[in-house]
């Protein structure tokens, strides 16, 4: 039996890779996928070109806050995988309204539609940033939420809202919280693609504060594999952390990117630290490992080398995005 899946935010970095994977040669083969995407500045239709003509693919341009549209689409699908979100921390610090609108109100609109129409599974994609800064150890799924940026607060709000629909209404909601993603097709406002594209163009890159903030890095191949394990085998009402297993300071990561792009430290500009900059993120992903058999497969050195090579070879993809990334 074919499963009808609605993927919100499927023209973005992670969502589009999830769609390409579902419909690719290694995909399950028993799904039909509809992407709903508002094509805001970070949504890129070109991300879906590889599956554009696939017989099991459909694209709908629309806003997840558009209740009539969302009700109609959710009612035609068995499952919802919800990626759509405003996700850039610096932009949320400058103006939080769009983050509350999309991340909270948009999620509520989708949940209401799923409840009304009887969608069987709702997978809500979230972030490790909801746990806040973790000085030592790693956050389990039971850790209290302690977000510090407006972005993280909006995602924590949407997580709690989604889980409340399970507890109150019995809706099959499953939440994933990932560490920092990297890989191809990444919009060039985030650290790794911003640094790569700037260095390849002969420019400089900014390093916040002392550069000792720590992040765990997760390749998108591993992330989408983890998401589909949760979609197909996860427990309703449960949260699953998805980690990459590679913790690096921003300074150490900068050094690796400089080496990969053939640049020196004189291309680095030390800038004032970001407001409310969390010092360290780290998630304990033993639950998804033990329950669903997840393990990250892409070692960081290989993944970073492949990512830099992809940006070298795909200037036609990222060069038109630079003006939007700079805003």
The 8 nearest C-alpha neighbors of each residue, nearest first, counted from 0:
[[1, 2, 29, 30, 3, 28, 31, 77],
 [0, 2, 29, 30, 3, 31, 28, 4],
 [3, 1, 30, 4, 31, 77, 29, 0],
 [2, 4, 76, 31, 77, 30, 32, 78],
 [5, 3, 78, 32, 76, 79, 77, 31],
 [4, 6, 79, 33, 32, 34, 76, 78],
 [7, 5, 34, 80, 9, 81, 79, 33],
 [8, 6, 35, 81, 83, 9, 82, 34],
 [9, 7, 83, 36, 82, 10, 11, 14],
 [8, 10, 14, 15, 34, 7, 11, 6],
 [11, 9, 15, 42, 43, 8, 44, 46],
 [12, 10, 42, 14, 9, 15, 8, 13],
 [11, 13, 185, 184, 15, 14, 16, 186],
 [14, 12, 16, 15, 11, 17, 219, 223],
 [15, 13, 9, 17, 11, 16, 12, 8],
 [16, 14, 9, 10, 18, 17, 11, 13],
 [17, 15, 19, 13, 18, 14, 20, 12],
 [16, 18, 14, 20, 15, 223, 19, 21],
 [19, 17, 15, 21, 20, 16, 22, 14],
 [18, 20, 16, 22, 17, 21, 23, 15],
 [19, 21, 23, 17, 18, 22, 26, 16],
 [22, 20, 26, 18, 19, 23, 17, 27],
 [21, 23, 19, 20, 26, 18, 24, 28],
 [22, 24, 20, 26, 25, 21, 19, 50],
 [23, 25, 26, 22, 20, 28, 21, 27],
 [26, 24, 23, 27, 20, 21, 22, 28],
 [27, 25, 21, 23, 28, 22, 24, 20],
 [26, 28, 29, 21, 25, 30, 22, 24],
 [29, 27, 26, 30, 22, 21, 24, 25],
 [28, 30, 1, 27, 2, 0, 31, 26],
 [31, 29, 2, 1, 28, 3, 32, 4],
 [30, 32, 55, 3, 4, 56, 2, 1],
 [33, 31, 4, 56, 5, 55, 3, 57],
 [32, 34, 57, 5, 58, 56, 6, 4],
 [33, 35, 6, 58, 9, 7, 59, 5],
 [34, 36, 7, 59, 60, 61, 8, 6],
 [37, 35, 8, 60, 38, 61, 7, 9],
 [36, 38, 61, 62, 60, 39, 35, 42],
 [39, 37, 42, 36, 40, 43, 41, 60],
 [38, 40, 42, 37, 41, 36, 43, 85],
 [39, 41, 42, 323, 38, 43, 324, 320],
 [42, 40, 39, 186, 43, 11, 38, 324],
 [43, 41, 38, 11, 10, 39, 40, 44],
 [42, 44, 45, 10, 46, 11, 41, 38],
 [45, 43, 46, 47, 10, 42, 48, 38],
 [46, 44, 48, 47, 43, 316, 10, 49],
 [47, 45, 44, 43, 48, 10, 15, 184],
 [46, 48, 45, 49, 44, 50, 51, 15],
 [47, 49, 51, 45, 50, 46, 44, 52],
 [50, 48, 47, 51, 19, 46, 52, 53],
 [51, 49, 53, 48, 52, 47, 19, 56],
 [50, 52, 48, 53, 49, 47, 56, 57],
 [53, 51, 50, 54, 56, 49, 48, 55],
 [52, 54, 50, 56, 55, 51, 22, 49],
 [55, 53, 56, 52, 57, 31, 51, 50],
 [54, 56, 31, 53, 32, 57, 30, 22],
 [57, 55, 32, 53, 54, 33, 31, 51],
 [56, 58, 33, 34, 32, 59, 55, 51],
 [57, 59, 34, 33, 35, 60, 56, 36],
 [60, 58, 35, 34, 61, 36, 57, 33],
 [61, 59, 36, 37, 35, 58, 38, 62],
 [60, 62, 37, 36, 35, 59, 63, 65],
 [61, 63, 37, 64, 65, 36, 60, 35],
 [62, 64, 105, 65, 69, 61, 109, 108],
 [63, 65, 105, 62, 66, 108, 104, 101],
 [64, 66, 62, 63, 68, 67, 69, 61],
 [65, 67, 69, 68, 64, 70, 108, 63],
 [68, 66, 70, 69, 65, 71, 72, 64],
 [69, 67, 71, 66, 70, 65, 72, 61],
 [68, 70, 66, 72, 71, 67, 73, 65],
 [71, 69, 112, 67, 73, 68, 72, 66],
 [70, 72, 68, 74, 69, 73, 67, 75],
 [73, 71, 69, 75, 74, 70, 68, 76],
 [74, 72, 76, 75, 70, 71, 69, 113],
 [73, 75, 116, 71, 72, 76, 70, 118],
 [74, 76, 72, 73, 71, 77, 3, 116],
 [77, 75, 3, 73, 74, 4, 78, 5],
 [76, 78, 118, 3, 119, 4, 2, 120],
 [77, 79, 120, 4, 118, 76, 119, 121],
 [78, 80, 5, 121, 4, 6, 81, 122],
 [81, 79, 122, 6, 121, 5, 123, 82],
 [80, 82, 7, 123, 83, 124, 6, 79],
 [83, 81, 8, 7, 124, 14, 84, 80],
 [84, 8, 82, 7, 81, 85, 36, 9],
 [85, 83, 102, 86, 101, 82, 8, 98],
 [84, 86, 98, 87, 101, 102, 97, 83],
 [85, 87, 84, 88, 150, 98, 91, 90],
 [88, 86, 90, 89, 85, 91, 150, 189],
 [87, 89, 91, 90, 150, 86, 92, 148],
 [90, 88, 92, 91, 87, 93, 273, 274],
 [89, 91, 93, 92, 88, 87, 94, 95],
 [92, 90, 95, 88, 94, 93, 89, 150],
 [93, 91, 89, 90, 94, 149, 88, 95],
 [92, 94, 90, 91, 89, 95, 88, 149],
 [95, 93, 91, 92, 96, 90, 97, 98],
 [94, 96, 91, 98, 97, 149, 92, 99],
 [97, 95, 99, 98, 94, 100, 91, 101],
 [96, 98, 100, 99, 95, 101, 85, 94],
 [99, 97, 95, 96, 85, 100, 101, 102],
 [98, 100, 103, 96, 102, 97, 153, 101],
 [101, 99, 97, 104, 98, 103, 102, 96],
 [100, 102, 105, 98, 99, 103, 104, 84],
 [101, 103, 84, 99, 98, 105, 106, 100],
 [102, 104, 157, 99, 106, 105, 101, 100],
 [105, 103, 107, 100, 106, 101, 102, 108],
 [106, 104, 64, 101, 63, 108, 107, 103],
 [105, 107, 109, 103, 108, 104, 102, 110],
 [106, 108, 110, 104, 109, 105, 111, 103],
 [109, 107, 105, 111, 106, 110, 64, 66],
 [110, 108, 112, 106, 107, 111, 113, 105],
 [111, 109, 113, 107, 112, 108, 114, 106],
 [110, 112, 114, 108, 109, 113, 115, 107],
 [111, 113, 70, 115, 109, 110, 114, 116],
 [114, 112, 118, 110, 116, 111, 115, 117],
 [113, 115, 111, 112, 117, 116, 110, 170],
 [116, 114, 112, 113, 117, 111, 70, 118],
 [117, 115, 74, 113, 114, 118, 112, 73],
 [116, 118, 114, 113, 115, 119, 74, 77],
 [119, 117, 113, 77, 78, 120, 116, 76],
 [118, 120, 77, 78, 117, 171, 121, 170],
 [121, 119, 78, 171, 118, 172, 79, 122],
 [120, 122, 172, 79, 78, 171, 80, 173],
 [123, 121, 80, 173, 174, 172, 81, 79],
 [122, 124, 174, 81, 173, 80, 121, 175],
 [125, 123, 175, 82, 81, 174, 122, 176],
 [124, 126, 176, 175, 123, 154, 177, 174],
 [127, 125, 176, 177, 128, 129, 178, 124],
 [126, 128, 176, 129, 178, 177, 130, 282],
 [127, 129, 126, 130, 131, 151, 146, 280],
 [128, 130, 146, 151, 155, 127, 131, 144],
 [131, 129, 144, 145, 128, 146, 127, 143],
 [132, 130, 146, 145, 128, 129, 147, 133],
 [131, 133, 277, 279, 278, 280, 134, 130],
 [132, 134, 279, 280, 135, 131, 281, 137],
 [135, 133, 279, 132, 136, 278, 280, 137],
 [136, 134, 133, 137, 279, 281, 132, 138],
 [135, 137, 138, 133, 134, 281, 282, 283],
 [136, 138, 282, 281, 283, 139, 135, 133],
 [139, 137, 282, 283, 142, 281, 140, 136],
 [138, 140, 283, 141, 142, 282, 137, 284],
 [139, 141, 142, 238, 240, 138, 239, 283],
 [142, 140, 139, 143, 138, 238, 144, 130],
 [141, 143, 139, 140, 138, 144, 130, 145],
 [144, 142, 145, 141, 130, 140, 138, 129],
 [143, 145, 130, 129, 146, 142, 155, 131],
 [144, 146, 131, 130, 129, 143, 147, 132],
 [147, 145, 131, 129, 152, 151, 130, 148],
 [146, 148, 131, 275, 151, 145, 152, 149],
 [149, 147, 151, 150, 146, 152, 275, 88],
 [150, 148, 152, 151, 91, 95, 153, 92],
 [151, 149, 153, 148, 91, 152, 88, 98],
 [150, 152, 154, 129, 148, 146, 153, 128],
 [151, 153, 149, 155, 146, 154, 150, 156],
 [152, 154, 156, 150, 151, 155, 99, 102],
 [153, 155, 157, 151, 156, 152, 158, 102],
 [156, 154, 158, 152, 129, 157, 153, 151],
 [157, 155, 153, 159, 154, 158, 152, 160],
 [156, 158, 160, 154, 103, 155, 159, 161],
 [159, 157, 155, 161, 160, 156, 154, 162],
 [160, 158, 162, 156, 161, 157, 163, 155],
 [159, 161, 157, 163, 158, 162, 156, 164],
 [162, 160, 158, 163, 164, 159, 157, 172],
 [161, 163, 159, 165, 164, 160, 158, 236],
 [162, 164, 166, 160, 165, 161, 167, 159],
 [165, 163, 167, 168, 162, 161, 166, 170],
 [166, 164, 169, 170, 162, 163, 168, 167],
 [165, 167, 163, 164, 169, 168, 162, 236],
 [168, 166, 164, 165, 163, 169, 170, 162],
 [167, 169, 164, 165, 170, 166, 114, 163],
 [168, 170, 165, 166, 167, 171, 164, 172],
 [171, 169, 165, 168, 172, 164, 114, 120],
 [170, 172, 235, 120, 165, 121, 169, 119],
 [173, 171, 121, 236, 235, 170, 165, 122],
 [172, 174, 122, 237, 236, 235, 238, 123],
 [175, 173, 238, 123, 122, 124, 239, 237],
 [176, 174, 239, 124, 125, 240, 238, 123],
 [177, 175, 126, 125, 240, 127, 241, 239],
 [178, 176, 241, 126, 127, 240, 242, 175],
 [177, 179, 242, 127, 215, 217, 216, 180],
 [180, 178, 216, 217, 215, 177, 214, 181],
 [181, 179, 217, 218, 216, 219, 178, 182],
 [182, 180, 218, 219, 217, 179, 191, 216],
 [181, 183, 306, 218, 219, 185, 184, 180],
 [182, 184, 185, 306, 309, 181, 310, 12],
 [183, 185, 12, 186, 182, 46, 316, 317],
 [186, 184, 12, 183, 187, 192, 182, 181],
 [185, 187, 188, 41, 184, 12, 189, 192],
 [188, 186, 193, 192, 189, 324, 185, 321],
 [187, 189, 324, 193, 186, 190, 192, 325],
 [190, 188, 187, 193, 192, 191, 186, 87],
 [189, 191, 193, 192, 194, 188, 187, 195],
 [190, 192, 194, 193, 189, 195, 181, 256],
 [193, 191, 187, 195, 194, 190, 196, 189],
 [194, 192, 187, 190, 188, 196, 191, 195],
 [193, 195, 197, 191, 192, 196, 204, 198],
 [196, 194, 192, 198, 197, 193, 199, 191],
 [197, 195, 199, 193, 198, 194, 192, 200],
 [196, 198, 202, 200, 194, 199, 195, 193],
 [197, 199, 201, 195, 202, 200, 196, 194],
 [198, 200, 196, 197, 201, 195, 260, 311],
 [201, 199, 197, 198, 202, 196, 195, 203],
 [202, 200, 198, 199, 197, 203, 266, 262],
 [203, 201, 197, 198, 200, 204, 266, 199],
 [202, 204, 266, 267, 197, 198, 268, 205],
 [203, 205, 267, 194, 268, 266, 197, 206],
 [206, 204, 268, 269, 267, 270, 207, 203],
 [205, 207, 269, 270, 210, 268, 208, 204],
 [206, 208, 272, 270, 210, 271, 269, 205],
 [209, 207, 272, 271, 210, 270, 206, 269],
 [208, 210, 211, 207, 206, 250, 212, 272],
 [211, 209, 250, 249, 208, 207, 212, 206],
 [212, 210, 248, 209, 249, 250, 213, 278],
 [211, 213, 278, 248, 279, 210, 249, 214],
 [214, 212, 248, 279, 247, 211, 278, 249],
 [215, 213, 280, 246, 247, 279, 216, 248],
 [214, 216, 246, 245, 178, 179, 281, 243],
 [217, 215, 179, 243, 245, 180, 178, 214],
 [218, 216, 243, 180, 179, 242, 178, 181],
 [217, 219, 181, 220, 221, 180, 182, 222],
 [218, 220, 222, 221, 182, 180, 223, 181],
 [221, 219, 218, 222, 223, 224, 297, 16],
 [222, 220, 224, 295, 219, 218, 223, 225],
 [221, 223, 219, 225, 224, 220, 226, 218],
 [222, 224, 226, 225, 17, 220, 221, 219],
 [225, 223, 221, 227, 222, 226, 220, 228],
 [224, 226, 228, 222, 223, 227, 293, 221],
 [227, 225, 223, 229, 228, 224, 230, 222],
 [226, 228, 230, 229, 224, 225, 231, 223],
 [227, 229, 225, 231, 226, 230, 232, 224],
 [228, 230, 233, 226, 227, 232, 231, 225],
 [231, 229, 227, 228, 232, 233, 226, 122],
 [230, 232, 228, 229, 227, 233, 226, 120],
 [233, 231, 229, 228, 230, 234, 291, 227],
 [232, 234, 229, 230, 231, 235, 228, 173],
 [233, 235, 237, 236, 232, 173, 229, 171],
 [236, 234, 171, 172, 173, 237, 233, 165],
 [237, 235, 172, 173, 165, 162, 234, 171],
 [236, 238, 173, 235, 234, 174, 239, 233],
 [239, 237, 174, 175, 140, 173, 240, 236],
 [240, 238, 175, 287, 174, 176, 241, 140],
 [239, 241, 176, 284, 175, 177, 242, 282],
 [242, 240, 177, 284, 176, 239, 178, 225],
 [243, 241, 178, 284, 244, 177, 217, 282],
 [242, 244, 217, 216, 245, 295, 215, 178],
 [243, 245, 242, 215, 246, 216, 217, 295],
 [246, 244, 215, 216, 243, 247, 299, 217],
 [247, 245, 215, 214, 216, 213, 244, 248],
 [248, 246, 213, 214, 251, 252, 249, 245],
 [247, 249, 213, 211, 251, 250, 212, 252],
 [248, 250, 252, 210, 251, 212, 211, 253],
 [249, 251, 210, 253, 248, 252, 211, 254],
 [250, 252, 254, 248, 253, 249, 247, 255],
 [251, 253, 249, 255, 254, 250, 247, 256],
 [254, 252, 250, 256, 251, 255, 249, 257],
 [255, 253, 257, 251, 252, 256, 258, 250],
 [254, 256, 252, 258, 253, 257, 259, 251],
 [255, 257, 259, 253, 258, 254, 260, 252],
 [258, 256, 262, 254, 260, 255, 259, 261],
 [257, 259, 261, 255, 256, 260, 262, 254],
 [258, 260, 256, 257, 261, 255, 304, 307],
 [259, 261, 257, 258, 262, 256, 198, 199],
 [262, 260, 258, 259, 257, 263, 198, 256],
 [261, 263, 257, 260, 258, 266, 264, 198],
 [264, 262, 265, 266, 257, 261, 258, 267],
 [263, 265, 266, 267, 262, 257, 254, 268],
 [264, 266, 263, 267, 268, 203, 262, 204],
 [265, 267, 203, 264, 263, 204, 268, 202],
 [268, 266, 204, 264, 265, 203, 205, 269],
 [269, 267, 205, 204, 206, 270, 203, 266],
 [270, 268, 206, 205, 207, 267, 208, 271],
 [271, 269, 207, 206, 208, 268, 205, 272],
 [272, 270, 208, 207, 273, 269, 206, 209],
 [271, 273, 208, 207, 270, 274, 276, 209],
 [272, 274, 276, 275, 271, 207, 208, 89],
 [275, 273, 276, 272, 92, 148, 89, 271],
 [274, 276, 277, 273, 147, 148, 272, 278],
 [275, 277, 273, 274, 278, 272, 148, 147],
 [278, 276, 132, 279, 275, 131, 212, 147],
 [277, 279, 212, 132, 213, 276, 280, 134],
 [278, 280, 213, 132, 133, 212, 277, 214],
 [281, 279, 214, 133, 132, 213, 215, 127],
 [280, 282, 137, 215, 138, 133, 279, 283],
 [283, 281, 138, 137, 284, 139, 242, 240],
 [282, 284, 139, 137, 138, 285, 240, 281],
 [285, 283, 240, 286, 241, 242, 287, 282],
 [284, 286, 288, 287, 283, 289, 240, 290],
 [287, 285, 289, 288, 284, 290, 239, 240],
 [288, 286, 291, 290, 289, 285, 293, 284],
 [289, 287, 293, 292, 285, 286, 291, 290],
 [288, 290, 286, 287, 292, 285, 291, 293],
 [291, 289, 287, 288, 286, 292, 293, 233],
 [292, 290, 287, 288, 293, 289, 228, 232],
 [291, 293, 288, 289, 290, 287, 294, 228],
 [294, 292, 288, 291, 287, 225, 295, 228],
 [293, 295, 296, 288, 292, 221, 225, 243],
 [296, 294, 221, 243, 297, 293, 244, 242],
 [295, 297, 294, 298, 221, 220, 218, 243],
 [298, 296, 295, 302, 299, 218, 221, 301],
 [299, 297, 301, 300, 302, 296, 295, 245],
 [298, 300, 302, 301, 303, 297, 245, 216],
 [301, 299, 303, 302, 298, 304, 297, 305],
 [302, 300, 304, 299, 303, 298, 305, 297],
 [303, 301, 299, 305, 304, 300, 297, 306],
 [302, 304, 306, 300, 305, 301, 299, 307],
 [303, 305, 301, 307, 306, 302, 300, 308],
 [306, 304, 308, 302, 303, 307, 309, 301],
 [307, 305, 303, 309, 182, 308, 304, 183],
 [308, 306, 310, 304, 309, 305, 303, 311],
 [307, 309, 311, 305, 306, 310, 304, 312],
 [308, 310, 306, 312, 307, 311, 313, 305],
 [311, 309, 313, 307, 312, 308, 314, 306],
 [310, 312, 308, 309, 313, 307, 314, 199],
 [311, 313, 309, 310, 314, 308, 315, 307],
 [314, 312, 310, 315, 316, 311, 309, 317],
 [313, 315, 316, 317, 318, 312, 310, 311],
 [314, 316, 313, 317, 318, 319, 312, 310],
 [317, 315, 314, 313, 318, 319, 320, 45],
 [318, 316, 320, 314, 319, 315, 321, 313],
 [317, 319, 320, 314, 321, 315, 316, 196],
 [320, 318, 317, 321, 316, 322, 315, 323],
 [321, 319, 317, 318, 323, 322, 324, 187],
 [320, 322, 324, 323, 318, 319, 325, 317],
 [323, 321, 325, 324, 320, 326, 319, 318],
 [324, 322, 321, 325, 320, 326, 40, 41],
 [323, 325, 321, 188, 322, 326, 187, 320],
 [324, 326, 322, 323, 321, 188, 187, 320],
 [325, 323, 324, 322, 321, 90, 188, 40]]
